[in-house]
């Protein structure tokens, strides 16, 4: 049974996306292992992070917080799943 996403939209926001790509690009630039197969011509950490995000390979968790200090931790993979209609 999966927990319902109770805080924020059921998908990744553009601000969360930018934060995750930036954090992952920093990790890659500092020598973290790359989680996706890329051509040798791709060396920019931002491009690598975008590809890893697109492939849903990042084991990250987002914490969404409301002004009343209530919070929810959500696995990134849950926010990237296509919604069932």
C-alpha positions as CSV (number, residue, x, y, z in Angstrom):
1,X,0.0,0.0,0.0
2,X,1.4,3.4,-1.0
3,X,0.9,6.6,0.9
4,X,-1.3,9.2,-0.7
5,X,0.5,12.5,-1.7
6,X,-1.2,14.9,0.7
7,X,0.9,18.0,0.2
8,X,1.2,19.7,-3.1
9,X,0.4,18.5,-6.6
10,X,0.7,14.8,-7.5
11,X,3.6,15.5,-9.8
12,X,7.0,17.1,-9.7
13,X,6.8,20.9,-9.8
14,X,9.2,22.9,-12.0
15,X,10.9,24.2,-8.9
16,X,11.5,20.7,-7.4
17,X,12.7,19.6,-10.8
18,X,15.3,22.4,-10.9
19,X,16.4,21.7,-7.4
20,X,16.9,18.0,-8.1
21,X,18.7,18.5,-11.3
22,X,21.0,21.1,-9.7
23,X,21.8,18.9,-6.7
24,X,22.4,15.8,-8.9
25,X,24.6,17.8,-11.3
26,X,26.7,18.9,-8.4
27,X,27.1,15.3,-7.2
28,X,28.1,14.3,-10.7
29,X,30.6,17.1,-11.0
30,X,32.2,16.0,-7.7
31,X,32.7,12.5,-9.0
32,X,29.5,10.6,-8.1
33,X,28.9,7.5,-10.3
34,X,26.7,8.1,-13.3
35,X,23.6,6.0,-13.3
36,X,22.7,6.0,-17.0
37,X,24.5,4.9,-20.2
38,X,25.4,8.0,-22.3
39,X,27.4,8.6,-25.4
40,X,31.0,9.8,-24.9
41,X,30.1,13.2,-26.3
42,X,27.8,14.0,-23.3
43,X,30.0,15.3,-20.5
44,X,28.0,18.2,-19.0
45,X,26.8,17.3,-15.5
46,X,23.4,19.1,-16.1
47,X,22.7,17.0,-19.2
48,X,23.7,13.9,-17.3
49,X,21.4,14.8,-14.4
50,X,18.5,15.5,-16.8
51,X,18.9,12.2,-18.5
52,X,19.0,10.4,-15.1
53,X,15.8,12.2,-14.1
54,X,14.1,11.3,-17.4
55,X,15.0,7.6,-16.9
56,X,13.7,7.7,-13.3
57,X,17.0,6.4,-11.9
58,X,17.5,8.8,-9.0
59,X,16.9,7.3,-5.6
60,X,15.9,10.6,-4.0
61,X,13.1,11.7,-1.6
62,X,11.4,15.1,-1.6
63,X,10.2,16.7,1.6
64,X,7.2,19.0,1.1
65,X,6.5,21.3,4.0
66,X,3.5,23.5,4.7
67,X,3.5,26.8,6.7
68,X,2.0,25.1,9.7
69,X,5.2,22.9,9.7
70,X,3.4,19.7,8.7
71,X,5.6,17.8,6.2
72,X,5.5,14.8,4.0
73,X,8.4,12.8,2.5
74,X,7.7,11.6,-1.0
75,X,9.9,9.3,-3.1
76,X,10.9,11.0,-6.4
77,X,9.9,7.9,-8.3
78,X,6.2,8.4,-7.1
79,X,6.2,11.9,-8.5
80,X,7.5,10.8,-11.9
81,X,5.0,8.0,-12.4
82,X,2.3,8.7,-15.0
83,X,-1.0,9.3,-13.3
84,X,-3.8,6.8,-13.9
85,X,-6.8,8.4,-15.5
